[in-house]
Amino acid sequence: MSSVTPDLETLTTRLKARAHDYELQGEWPRDSLDAYSELSAWRWSVPPEYGGQGLATHERLATYLALARGDMSVALYVTQHEGAVDLLVSCDNEALKQAWLPQFASGSVLTTIGYSQLTTSRQGGLPAMRAITADDGYVLQGVMPWVTGAPYVDNVACGAVLEDGRQVLVLLDMATPGVRVVPAEPLAALNSTHTCEVFCDDVNVPLARVIAGPEKNVLSHRSALRLLLVSATGTGLALAIMDELHALGGSDYDEVRASMDGEISAAQAQLERLAERGEVNQEPIDALRVDVNCILLRLAGILMVVAKGSGYRRRAIAQRLAAEANFFAVWSASGRIRAETAKRLVLA
């Protein structure tokens, strides 16, 4: 990942030119996703037997880094789309794979994930999304609280909990009767992702649409790619903030910039090592995540200091980047990750 291909460098530049306007206007980044499509990039996560290219883990993480350096909103959506693709690739439902993976590879169909309610969102109390067993499949009742790109995708990999506590993943057609997309409360950043709540009111899903389960923990077999993608996009965003810090200039901050450049380079090198190994070793993966969190949260403050008063305006690029950095404090962050991040910030 140390050398980004010219295509990715060009993509980063194209995305960066549009990112701020998309966020200020809250518009879906259609042109930026078209630029991604022009590289045939939707094929990169799909195996060759289904019309894709099947890039290796380290190559895909390099893509996420380049996307985030250009536009964090585009990077977030692509990771969610490819999260659903990866679930299908690893599933045993061959008919489902044959039906959808070629369409994902061509870019003719967009997808996303809707399973945060199984991991970090709405924990405690009754399951946010419930699946009731029916003769021909399941009936879904409840809400997916975090669905990126919901108004613009064709389907979503939805996670639900059965009456006996087991979990199931299904590929939910967004046009199914009973599916409702509700705009979420405006976010501090990343509003161009159109991350919404999606409600299911007695939605019928046939067995043919089951991706995985039912089982106790349907997401327990996640790959190194899925576990490292937040750190990869976070590193890309850190580089974007450094780009802005260098653009703002000011020799008084040369030492600060040099120090942060060194920290980011160290995090990127560790990301590369973990990606090359491909091991699902939670301890170093979590340690890197905390490192990246702390780098981003410190960079957010540094950026505001260097940008001065103009950076506090909502329309300022510095304001957007700082808000995006703060997103990493909560994105797919377990209680342990949040606690370690807070502890490191206090002790630093």
VOBA-1610 file (N, C-alpha, C; in pm, whole numbers, padded with zeros to 5 digits, always signed):
BEGIN
Met+00081-00121+00000Met+00000+00000+00000Met+00084+00126+00000Ser+00215+00112+00009Ser+00299+00230+00022Ser+00300+00315-00104Ser+00274+00253-00220Ser+00271+00332-00343Ser+00132+00322-00403Val+00061+00435-00408Val-00072+00439-00465Val-00060+00445-00616Thr-00140+00366-00688Thr-00133+00365-00833Thr-00175+00501-00887Pro-00126+00536-01009Pro-00165+00664-01068Pro-00315+00680-01078Asp-00388+00573-01109Asp-00533+00582-01118Asp-00593+00626-00985Leu-00544+00571-00875Leu-00596+00609-00744Leu-00555+00751-00708Glu-00436+00792-00746Glu-00395+00930-00719Glu-00487+01028-00793Thr-00517+00995-00918Thr-00608+01080-00996Thr-00747+01079-00934Leu-00793+00962-00890Leu-00924+00953-00828Leu-00931+01039-00702Thr-00827+01033-00619Thr-00823+01116-00498Thr-00837+01263-00533Thr-00766+01307-00634Thr-00770+01447-00676Thr-00910+01486-00724Arg-00972+01398-00803Arg-01106+01427-00855Arg-01209+01433-00742Leu-01200+01342-00649Leu-01295+01342-00538Leu-01278+01465-00450Lys-01153+01502-00423Lys-01125+01616-00335Lys-01184+01744-00394Ala-01184+01757-00525Ala-01236+01878-00589Ala-01385+01895-00568Arg-01457+01785-00545Arg-01603+01790-00533Arg-01652+01775-00390Ala-01569+01721-00302Ala-01615+01676-00169Ala-01684+01785-00090His-01626+01905-00088His-01679+02009+00000His-01817+02056-00046Asp-01835+02074-00176Asp-01964+02117-00226Asp-02072+02013-00200Tyr-02038+01885-00219Tyr-02136+01780-00192Tyr-02182+01784-00047Glu-02087+01802+00044Glu-02123+01801+00185Glu-02205+01924+00223Leu-02166+02042+00173Leu-02241+02163+00206Leu-02384+02157+00154Gln-02402+02095+00038Gln-02535+02087-00021Gln-02611+01962+00021Gly-02542+01871+00089Gly-02606+01748+00131Gly-02651+01661+00016Glu-02578+01666-00095Glu-02615+01593-00216Glu-02544+01459-00223Trp-02613+01359-00274Trp-02554+01229-00301Trp-02441+01247-00401Pro-02319+01195-00374Pro-02202+01224-00459Pro-02200+01143-00588Arg-02300+01164-00669Arg-02317+01082-00788Arg-02198+01090-00884Asp-02151+01213-00910Asp-02039+01228-01005Asp-01913+01161-00951Ser-01892+01169-00821Ser-01774+01106-00762Ser-01783+00954-00769Leu-01901+00899-00748Leu-01919+00755-00763Leu-01905+00714-00909Asp-01946+00802-01001Asp-01924+00775-01144Asp-01774+00769-01175Ala-01697+00856-01111Ala-01552+00855-01131Ala-01493+00723-01082Tyr-01545+00673-00972Tyr-01503+00543-00920Tyr-01541+00433-01020Ser-01661+00443-01075Ser-01708+00343-01171Ser-01625+00344-01298Glu-01576+00461-01337Glu-01495+00470-01459Glu-01368+00386-01452Leu-01323+00357-01331Leu-01206+00271-01312Leu-01245+00123-01308Ser-01373+00094-01334Ser-01427-00043-01319Ser-01404-00093-01177Ala-01409+00001-01081Ala-01371-00031-00944Ala-01474-00117-00871Trp-01599-00117-00916Trp-01697-00204-00850Trp-01658-00350-00865Arg-01576-00380-00963Arg-01532-00519-00986Arg-01429-00564-00883Trp-01363-00470-00818Trp-01247-00504-00737Trp-01280-00593-00618Ser-01403-00587-00568Ser-01439-00667-00451Ser-01507-00798-00487Val-01532-00819-00616Val-01607-00937-00661Val-01511-01039-00724Pro-01520-01168-00690Pro-01431-01269-00748Pro-01447-01280-00899Pro-01342-01323-00970Pro-01347-01334-01117Pro-01459-01421-01169Glu-01494-01528-01097Glu-01598-01618-01147Glu-01735-01554-01151Tyr-01749-01437-01090Tyr-01877-01365-01093Tyr-01863-01234-01169Gly-01760-01221-01250Gly-01743-01102-01331Gly-01659-00993-01269Gly-01594-01024-01158Gly-01513-00923-01090Gly-01364-00943-01109Gln-01288-00878-01024Gln-01142-00884-01031Gln-01082-00945-00905Gly-01151-00935-00793Gly-01106-00998-00670Gly-00971-00952-00620Leu-00956-00821-00597Leu-00829-00770-00548Leu-00796-00826-00409Ala-00667-00832-00380Ala-00621-00879-00249Ala-00654-00776-00141Thr-00649-00822-00016Thr-00685-00735+00096Thr-00606-00606+00097His-00474-00614+00081His-00393-00492+00090His-00425-00395-00024Glu-00463-00446-00140Glu-00498-00358-00252Glu-00631-00287-00226Arg-00726-00359-00170Arg-00855-00297-00140Arg-00843-00193-00029Leu-00761-00221+00071Leu-00740-00123+00177Leu-00671+00002+00123Ala-00581-00016+00028Ala-00517+00100-00036Ala-00621+00185-00109Thr-00721+00120-00166Thr-00829+00193-00232Thr-00908+00275-00132Tyr-00943+00216-00018Tyr-01017+00288+00085Tyr-00938+00409+00134Leu-00808+00391+00150Leu-00723+00502+00194Leu-00727+00616+00092Ala-00716+00581-00036Ala-00717+00684-00141Ala-00852+00753-00149Leu-00960+00677-00134Leu-01094+00736-00136Leu-01111+00836-00021Ala-01071+00795+00099Ala-01089+00881+00216Ala-01003+01006+00207Arg-00889+00996+00146Arg-00805+01115+00129Arg-00873+01216+00035Gly-00956+01164-00056Gly-01027+01253-00147Gly-01160+01299-00094Asp-01243+01205-00046Asp-01377+01239+00004Asp-01420+01129+00099Met-01426+01160+00229Met-01460+01062+00330Met-01601+01007+00310Ser-01692+01089+00259Ser-01829+01042+00236Ser-01832+00931+00131Val-01758+00949+00024Val-01752+00846-00080Val-01687+00720-00024Ala-01581+00738+00054Ala-01515+00622+00115Ala-01610+00546+00205Leu-01689+00618+00285Leu-01782+00551+00375Leu-01883+00470+00296Tyr-01942+00530+00191Tyr-02040+00452+00115Tyr-01977+00329+00050Val-01860+00346-00012Val-01798+00232-00080Val-01770+00118+00018Thr-01725+00150+00138Thr-01699+00043+00235Thr-01829-00029+00273Gln-01941+00043+00277Gln-02068-00020+00312Gln-02120-00106+00197His-02106-00056+00075His-02142-00136-00043His-02062-00265-00046Glu-01932-00250-00030Glu-01846-00369-00039Glu-01861-00460+00082Gly-01910-00406+00194Gly-01940-00491+00307Gly-02049-00590+00273Ala-02153-00542+00203Ala-02261-00632+00161Ala-02210-00731+00057Val-02127-00683-00036Val-02070-00772-00137Val-01989-00883-00071Asp-01906-00847+00026Asp-01823-00947+00094Asp-01907-01053+00165Leu-02020-01012+00222Leu-02108-01109+00287Leu-02161-01210+00186Leu-02197-01163+00068Leu-02245-01256-00034Leu-02133-01347-00083Val-02015-01290-00103Val-01901-01369-00152Val-01873-01487-00059Ser-01884-01464+00071Ser-01849-01568+00169Ser-01966-01658+00207Cys-02084-01635+00150Cys-02201-01712+00192Cys-02211-01843+00114Asp-02300-01931+00158Asp-02320-02061+00095Asp-02438-02063-00001Asn-02506-01950-00016Asn-02624-01943-00102Asn-02580-01913-00245Glu-02548-02019-00320Glu-02491-02002-00453Glu-02589-01931-00548Ala-02716-01961-00536Ala-02815-01897-00624Ala-02817-01746-00601Leu-02808-01704-00476Leu-02805-01562-00443Leu-02680-01496-00500Lys-02568-01565-00491Lys-02443-01512-00545Lys-02451-01497-00697Gln-02502-01599-00764Gln-02513-01594-00909Gln-02607-01482-00954Ala-02709-01457-00876Ala-02808-01356-00914Ala-02755-01214-00898Trp-02674-01189-00793Trp-02642-01051-00758Trp-02496-01011-00777Leu-02402-01099-00757Leu-02262-01057-00765Leu-02224-01002-00903Pro-02269-01062-01014Pro-02236-01001-01144Pro-02293-00861-01159Gln-02409-00835-01101Gln-02468-00701-01109Gln-02391-00602-01022Phe-02343-00647-00907Phe-02259-00560-00824Phe-02128-00529-00896Ala-02072-00629-00963Ala-01945-00610-01033Ala-01958-00509-01147Ser-02071-00509-01214Ser-02092-00417-01326Ser-02126-00276-01280Gly-02165-00262-01154Gly-02207-00133-01103Gly-02350-00098-01138Ser-02423-00193-01196Ser-02562-00166-01234Ser-02655-00170-01114Val-02610-00231-01004Val-02690-00240-00882Val-02603-00197-00765Leu-02658-00112-00679Leu-02588-00069-00559Leu-02650-00133-00435Thr-02567-00162-00339Thr-02612-00224-00216Thr-02546-00155-00097Thr-02577-00199+00022Thr-02517-00144+00143Thr-02545-00240+00258Ile-02497-00207+00377Ile-02519-00293+00492Ile-02613-00226+00592Gly-02685-00310+00665Gly-02775-00262+00768Gly-02776-00358+00885Tyr-02660-00369+00951Tyr-02652-00463+01063Tyr-02588-00402+01187Ser-02578-00271+01194Ser-02518-00209+01313Ser-02598-00243+01439Gln-02726-00273+01422Gln-02809-00310+01537Gln-02768-00445+01597Leu-02685-00520+01526Leu-02632-00645+01580Leu-02499-00624+01650Thr-02436-00508+01630Thr-02299-00488+01679Thr-02287-00374+01780Thr-02313-00251+01736Thr-02285-00137+01824Thr-02405-00045+01848Ser-02509-00053+01766Ser-02622+00040+01778Ser-02742-00024+01848Arg-02813+00057+01927Arg-02937+00016+01991Arg-02920-00112+02074Gln-02808-00122+02144Gln-02784-00239+02228Gln-02859-00224+02361Gly-02906-00335+02415Gly-02984-00330+02538Gly-03132-00328+02506Gly-03212-00399+02586Gly-03355-00406+02559Gly-03385-00503+02446Leu-03503-00490+02387Leu-03543-00577+02277Leu-03458-00550+02154Pro-03434-00651+02070Pro-03358-00629+01946Pro-03424-00522+01859Ala-03342-00439+01800Ala-03396-00331+01716Ala-03462-00387+01589Met-03408-00497+01536Met-03467-00561+01418Met-03492-00707+01452Arg-03618-00748+01442Arg-03658-00883+01478Arg-03699-00961+01353Ala-03670-01090+01352Ala-03710-01178+01244Ala-03802-01286+01300Ile-03921-01296+01246Ile-04017-01396+01288Ile-04022-01506+01182Thr-04005-01629+01223Thr-04003-01740+01129Thr-04139-01758+01063Ala-04138-01769+00931Ala-04259-01794+00853Ala-04238-01921+00770Asp-04345-01968+00706Asp-04337-02092+00629Asp-04235-02083+00516Asp-04228-01969+00452Asp-04142-01954+00334Asp-04024-01861+00358Gly-03994-01827+00484Gly-03883-01738+00512Gly-03897-01668+00645Tyr-03888-01535+00644Tyr-03895-01457+00766Tyr-03981-01333+00746Val-04035-01284+00855Val-04104-01156+00857Val-04021-01062+00945Leu-03979-00949+00889Leu-03894-00854+00961Leu-03978-00742+01022Gln-03946-00712+01147Gln-04011-00603+01220Gln-03905-00525+01296Gly-03903-00394+01277Gly-03809-00312+01353Gly-03738-00211+01268Val-03615-00175+01308Val-03542-00068+01243Val-03395-00101+01229Met-03338-00061+01116Met-03193-00055+01097Met-03155+00091+01119Pro-03085+00124+01227Pro-03063+00266+01261Pro-02956+00336+01179Trp-02875+00261+01104Trp-02762+00323+01034Trp-02746+00254+00899Val-02806+00313+00794Val-02798+00254+00660Val-02749+00361+00563Thr-02623+00353+00528Thr-02560+00452+00441Thr-02606+00435+00297Gly-02649+00545+00236Gly-02695+00542+00098Gly-02834+00485+00080Ala-02911+00473+00187Ala-03040+00404+00183Ala-03133+00449+00070Pro-03146+00580+00042Pro-03241+00620-00064Pro-03193+00585-00205Tyr-03067+00544-00220Tyr-03010+00528-00353Tyr-02968+00385-00386Val-02986+00293-00292Val-02944+00155-00317Val-03063+00068-00354Asp-03032-00046-00415Asp-03136-00140-00457Asp-03170-00242-00348Asn-03070-00277-00268Asn-03094-00372-00160Asn-02995-00348-00047Val-03018-00415+00065Val-02934-00397+00183Val-02917-00531+00254Ala-02796-00557+00299Ala-02769-00676+00381Ala-02814-00644+00522Cys-02930-00698+00559Cys-02997-00663+00684Cys-02977-00773+00788Gly-02945-00732+00910Gly-02930-00826+01021Gly-03049-00820+01114Ala-03096-00937+01157Ala-03212-00943+01246Ala-03193-01056+01347Val-03271-01048+01455Val-03261-01145+01564Val-03391-01225+01572Leu-03378-01358+01579Leu-03494-01446+01591Leu-03543-01453+01735Glu-03659-01516+01751Glu-03719-01527+01884Glu-03629-01599+01983Asp-03548-01695+01933Asp-03461-01773+02022Asp-03323-01710+02042Gly-03302-01589+01990Gly-03176-01518+02008Gly-03075-01538+01898Arg-03100-01633+01810Arg-03010-01650+01696Arg-03028-01535+01597Gln-02927-01516+01513Gln-02928-01403+01419Gln-02932-01453+01275Val-02985-01369+01188Val-02991-01403+01046Val-02956-01279+00965Leu-02891-01300+00850Leu-02862-01194+00755Leu-02938-01223+00626Val-03007-01122+00575Val-03083-01138+00451Val-03050-01023+00357Leu-03065-01048+00227Leu-03050-00942+00127Leu-03188-00886+00101Leu-03215-00774+00161Leu-03349-00714+00159Leu-03365-00621+00040Asp-03463-00648-00043Asp-03498-00561-00155Asp-03564-00435-00099Met-03510-00318-00131Met-03563-00194-00075Met-03701-00159-00128Ala-03744-00227-00236Ala-03876-00201-00291Ala-03983-00292-00231Thr-03946-00376-00137Thr-04041-00467-00074Thr-04145-00389+00005Pro-04274-00425-00008Pro-04376-00357+00072Pro-04345-00363+00221Gly-04361-00250+00288Gly-04334-00243+00431Gly-04199-00184+00465Val-04112-00164+00365Val-03981-00102+00389Val-03996+00050+00380Arg-03953+00120+00486Arg-03964+00266+00491Arg-03827+00328+00521Val-03785+00420+00436Val-03661+00494+00459Val-03696+00628+00523Val-03639+00652+00639Val-03666+00776+00713Val-03536+00855+00726Pro-03533+00978+00674Pro-03410+01058+00686Pro-03367+01071+00831Ala-03240+01050+00854Ala-03187+01061+00990Ala-03173+01208+01029Glu-03159+01232+01157Glu-03130+01367+01204Glu-02998+01412+01142Pro-02987+01538+01098Pro-02863+01584+01035Pro-02741+01553+01121Leu-02637+01506+01055Leu-02513+01470+01124Leu-02418+01589+01127Ala-02315+01578+01209Ala-02213+01682+01213Ala-02133+01686+01084Ala-02126+01574+01015Ala-02055+01563+00888Ala-02111+01443+00813Leu-02061+01421+00691Leu-02097+01303+00611Leu-02245+01300+00573Asn-02307+01417+00563Asn-02448+01420+00526Asn-02472+01383+00380Ser-02370+01396+00296Ser-02389+01356+00156Ser-02397+01204+00139Thr-02370+01129+00247Thr-02386+00983+00240Thr-02532+00940+00250His-02618+01033+00291His-02760+01001+00311His-02776+00874+00395Thr-02713+00876+00509Thr-02727+00768+00606Thr-02860+00786+00679Cys-02945+00686+00666Cys-03083+00697+00715Cys-03119+00583+00807Glu-03232+00595+00871Glu-03295+00483+00939Glu-03386+00412+00839Val-03388+00280+00846Val-03477+00203+00759Val-03564+00115+00848Phe-03695+00135+00836Phe-03792+00059+00914Phe-03851-00054+00831Cys-03877-00165+00899Cys-03944-00277+00835Cys-04073-00305+00912Asp-04184-00289+00842Asp-04316-00310+00902Asp-04375-00438+00845Asp-04350-00550+00913Asp-04399-00681+00868Asp-04356-00709+00724Val-04227-00704+00703Val-04169-00723+00569Val-04136-00871+00548Asn-04190-00927+00441Asn-04167-01068+00409Asn-04038-01085+00328Val-03951-01174+00377Val-03825-01204+00308Val-03818-01355+00285Pro-03813-01401+00160Pro-03810-01545+00134Pro-03677-01608+00172Leu-03678-01739+00194Leu-03555-01811+00230Leu-03447-01796+00123Ala-03488-01779-00001Ala-03391-01763-00110Ala-03304-01639-00092Arg-03346-01546-00006Arg-03273-01422+00016Arg-03182-01429+00139Val-03172-01542+00203Val-03090-01554+00323Val-02942-01560+00284Ile-02864-01471+00343Ile-02719-01470+00322Ile-02650-01564+00420Ala-02689-01557+00546Ala-02626-01641+00649Ala-02719-01656+00768Gly-02699-01765+00842Gly-02779-01791+00960Gly-02897-01880+00928Pro-02978-01906+01031Pro-02965-01848+01165Pro-02853-01914+01247Glu-02783-01832+01321Glu-02679-01879+01412Glu-02661-01776+01523Lys-02585-01815+01625Lys-02573-01731+01745Lys-02512-01596+01715Asn-02402-01593+01642Asn-02335-01467+01607Asn-02303-01471+01459Val-02393-01418+01380Val-02385-01434+01236Val-02270-01354+01174Leu-02212-01260+01248Leu-02102-01178+01197Leu-01967-01218+01256Ser-01960-01334+01316Ser-01838-01372+01387Ser-01722-01409+01295His-01750-01426+01168His-01645-01472+01076His-01593-01361+00986Arg-01592-01239+01036Arg-01548-01127+00954Arg-01398-01136+00923Ser-01361-01094+00803Ser-01224-01105+00754Ser-01136-00993+00808Ala-01005-01009+00784Ala-00910-00904+00821Ala-00944-00773+00750Leu-00992-00784+00626Leu-01029-00664+00551Leu-01135-00585+00625Arg-01242-00653+00669Arg-01351-00583+00735Arg-01304-00523+00868Leu-01213-00591+00936Leu-01166-00543+01065Leu-01067-00427+01053Leu-01005-00414+00935Leu-00903-00310+00916Leu-00953-00189+00837Leu-01074-00199+00781Leu-01115-00093+00689Leu-01133+00042+00758Val-01176+00043+00885Val-01193+00172+00954Val-01057+00239+00971Ser-00956+00160+01006Ser-00822+00217+01020Ser-00768+00264+00886Ala-00801+00194+00778Ala-00754+00235+00646Ala-00816+00368+00604Thr-00948+00380+00621Thr-01012+00506+00585Thr-00970+00619+00680Gly-00950+00585+00808Gly-00903+00685+00903Gly-00765+00738+00866Thr-00678+00649+00819Thr-00545+00692+00776Thr-00556+00782+00653Gly-00647+00747+00562Gly-00668+00832+00445Gly-00717+00970+00484Leu-00809+00976+00580Leu-00859+01105+00626Leu-00749+01184+00696Ala-00665+01115+00771Ala-00552+01184+00836Ala-00462+01248+00731Leu-00440+01179+00620Leu-00359+01236+00512Leu-00429+01357+00450Ala-00562+01350+00439Ala-00637+01464+00386Ala-00623+01585+00478Ile-00627+01563+00609Ile-00610+01674+00703Ile-00469+01730+00693Met-00371+01642+00677Met-00234+01691+00661Met-00220+01772+00533Asp-00289+01730+00425Asp-00287+01809+00302Asp-00337+01951+00330Glu-00443+01962+00409Glu-00499+02094+00441Glu-00404+02172+00532Leu-00343+02103+00628Leu-00249+02172+00717Leu-00129+02227+00640His-00080+02152+00545His+00032+02200+00463His-00014+02316+00374Ala-00139+02309+00324Ala-00190+02417+00239Ala-00208+02546+00318Leu-00243+02536+00445Leu-00262+02655+00528Leu-00131+02724+00560Gly-00020+02649+00556Gly+00111+02707+00577Gly+00135+02751+00720Gly+00230+02843+00736Gly+00265+02894+00868Gly+00383+02819+00926Ser+00499+02881+00925Ser+00621+02814+00969Ser+00620+02783+01119Asp+00534+02850+01195Asp+00526+02823+01338Asp+00484+02679+01367Tyr+00420+02616+01267Tyr+00365+02482+01288Tyr+00443+02373+01214Asp+00561+02408+01164Asp+00640+02309+01090Asp+00673+02187+01176Glu+00711+02210+01300Glu+00747+02099+01389Glu+00626+02010+01417Val+00511+02072+01435Val+00388+01996+01460Val+00354+01911+01339Arg+00361+01971+01221Arg+00330+01897+01098Arg+00426+01780+01079Ala+00553+01803+01104Ala+00652+01696+01087Ala+00624+01582+01184Ser+00589+01615+01307Ser+00560+01512+01407Ser+00438+01429+01367Met+00332+01496+01322Met+00211+01424+01283Met+00233+01343+01156Asp+00312+01395+01063Asp+00347+01317+00944Asp+00414+01186+00984Gly+00501+01192+01084Gly+00570+01071+01130Gly+00474+00972+01193Glu+00379+01020+01272Glu+00281+00930+01335Glu+00192+00864+01232Ile+00151+00941+01132Ile+00065+00884+01027Ile+00141+00780+00947Ser+00266+00808+00916Ser+00348+00712+00842Ser+00364+00581+00920Ala+00381+00592+01051Ala+00394+00471+01134Ala+00264+00392+01134Ala+00151+00460+01143Ala+00021+00391+01140Ala-00003+00326+01005Gln+00036+00394+00898Gln+00018+00338+00765Gln+00106+00215+00746Ala+00228+00219+00799Ala+00317+00104+00789Ala+00260-00016+00865Gln+00203+00008+00983Gln+00141-00101+01059Gln+00019-00155+00986Leu-00060-00069+00923Leu-00174-00112+00844Leu-00128-00205+00732Glu-00021-00168+00666Glu+00033-00250+00557Glu+00079-00386+00607Arg+00145-00388+00721Arg+00192-00515+00777Arg+00074-00607+00809Leu-00027-00554+00874Leu-00142-00635+00912Leu-00219-00681+00789Ala-00228-00595+00688Ala-00299-00632+00565Ala-00225-00743+00490Glu-00095-00733+00484Glu-00016-00835+00414Glu-00027-00970+00483Arg-00031-00970+00616Arg-00043-01096+00689Arg-00180-01158+00671Gly-00284-01074+00667Gly-00419-01122+00649Gly-00473-01199+00768Glu-00410-01186+00883Glu-00451-01261+01002Glu-00561-01184+01076Val-00658-01257+01128Val-00761-01196+01211Val-00715-01204+01355Asn-00621-01118+01389Asn-00564-01111+01524Asn-00615-00983+01588Gln-00712-00998+01677Gln-00786-00882+01726Gln-00699-00781+01801Glu-00599-00829+01875Glu-00522-00737+01959Glu-00448-00630+01878Pro-00365-00667+01777Pro-00298-00561+01701Pro-00394-00480+01614Ile-00503-00542+01569Ile-00602-00469+01489Ile-00668-00361+01574Asp-00705-00397+01696Asp-00766-00298+01786Asp-00667-00191+01827Ala-00541-00230+01849Ala-00439-00132+01887Ala-00418-00029+01778Leu-00418-00074+01652Leu-00406+00020+01540Leu-00526+00112+01534Arg-00644+00057+01557Arg-00765+00139+01555Arg-00756+00250+01658Val-00709+00220+01777Val-00694+00323+01880Val-00590+00426+01838Asp-00479+00379+01780Asp-00377+00472+01731Asp-00436+00571+01631Val-00511+00518+01534Val-00569+00604+01430Val-00672+00698+01490Asn-00755+00648+01580Asn-00851+00736+01648Asn-00782+00855+01713Cys-00675+00826+01788Cys-00606+00933+01861Cys-00539+01031+01766Ile-00482+00981+01657Ile-00422+01070+01557Ile-00528+01164+01501Leu-00643+01109+01466Leu-00748+01191+01405Leu-00804+01295+01503Leu-00828+01253+01627Leu-00885+01347+01724Leu-00788+01459+01756Arg-00660+01428+01760Arg-00561+01534+01782Arg-00549+01623+01658Leu-00553+01563+01540Leu-00545+01642+01417Leu-00663+01737+01405Ala-00780+01696+01451Ala-00897+01783+01444Ala-00872+01912+01522Gly-00815+01899+01640Gly-00784+02017+01720Gly-00673+02100+01659Ile-00569+02033+01611Ile-00457+02105+01549Ile-00505+02184+01428Leu-00591+02121+01347Leu-00641+02187+01227Leu-00716+02315+01261Met-00797+02311+01366Met-00871+02431+01404Met-00778+02540+01454Val-00673+02501+01526Val-00576+02599+01574Val-00507+02668+01456Val-00464+02589+01359Val-00391+02645+01245Val-00483+02726+01154Ala-00608+02682+01138Ala-00702+02751+01050Ala-00752+02882+01109Lys-00739+02898+01239Lys-00781+03019+01310Lys-00933+03039+01298Gly-00976+03162+01312Gly-01120+03190+01317Gly-01195+03149+01193Ser-01130+03162+01077Ser-01198+03127+00953Ser-01233+02978+00949Gly-01154+02898+01019Gly-01179+02755+01020Gly-01301+02716+01101Tyr-01354+02811+01180Tyr-01470+02781+01263Tyr-01601+02804+01188Arg-01592+02858+01068Arg-01710+02877+00987Arg-01756+02743+00930Arg-01887+02723+00926Arg-01939+02595+00879Arg-01894+02565+00737Arg-01876+02667+00655Arg-01840+02646+00515Arg-01691+02619+00496Ala-01613+02624+00602Ala-01469+02604+00591Ala-01435+02456+00572Ile-01338+02429+00487Ile-01291+02292+00468Ile-01240+02235+00599Ala-01171+02319+00677Ala-01118+02273+00806Ala-01230+02224+00897Gln-01345+02292+00895Gln-01457+02253+00979Gln-01510+02115+00939Arg-01521+02091+00808Arg-01569+01961+00760Arg-01472+01850+00798Leu-01344+01872+00774Leu-01245+01768+00803Leu-01239+01736+00952Ala-01250+01839+01036Ala-01247+01816+01181Ala-01368+01734+01225Ala-01485+01766+01169Ala-01605+01691+01203Ala-01595+01546+01155Glu-01537+01525+01038Glu-01519+01389+00987Glu-01422+01311+01076Ala-01320+01379+01126Ala-01226+01312+01216Ala-01296+01264+01342Asn-01387+01346+01395Asn-01460+01308+01516Asn-01552+01189+01493Phe-01593+01166+01370Phe-01677+01051+01337Phe-01611+00919+01378Phe-01478+00916+01370Phe-01408+00790+01398Phe-01412+00752+01545Ala-01449+00846+01630Ala-01465+00812+01772Ala-01584+00719+01794Val-01677+00717+01698Val-01799+00638+01717Val-01822+00533+01609Trp-01757+00545+01493Trp-01784+00453+01381Trp-01738+00311+01417Ser-01835+00220+01427Ser-01806+00079+01456Ser-01711+00065+01574Ala-01728+00149+01673Ala-01637+00150+01787Ala-01701+00080+01906Ser-01643-00031+01948Ser-01691-00101+02065Ser-01662-00019+02190Gly-01723-00059+02302Gly-01696+00009+02428Gly-01549+00007+02464Arg-01484-00105+02435Arg-01342-00117+02468Arg-01257-00022+02384Ile-01289-00010+02255Ile-01214+00082+02168Ile-01233+00226+02216Arg-01355+00262+02252Arg-01380+00399+02298Arg-01306+00426+02429Ala-01308+00328+02520Ala-01240+00346+02649Ala-01089+00360+02630Glu-01031+00277+02545Glu-00887+00284+02520Glu-00849+00415+02451Thr-00934+00461+02361Thr-00908+00589+02295Thr-00907+00703+02397Ala-01007+00705+02484Ala-01014+00811+02586Ala-00894+00805+02679Lys-00857+00685+02720Lys-00743+00668+02811Lys-00615+00718+02744Arg-00596+00684+02619Arg-00474+00726+02549Arg-00469+00879+02535Leu-00582+00940+02509Leu-00584+01086+02495Leu-00549+01154+02626Val-00592+01097+02737Val-00562+01155+02868Val-00415+01138+02903Leu-00359+01022+02869Leu-00223+00989+02909Leu-00119+01038+02810Ala-00162+01082+02692Ala-00066+01125+02590Ala+00011+01250+02634
//
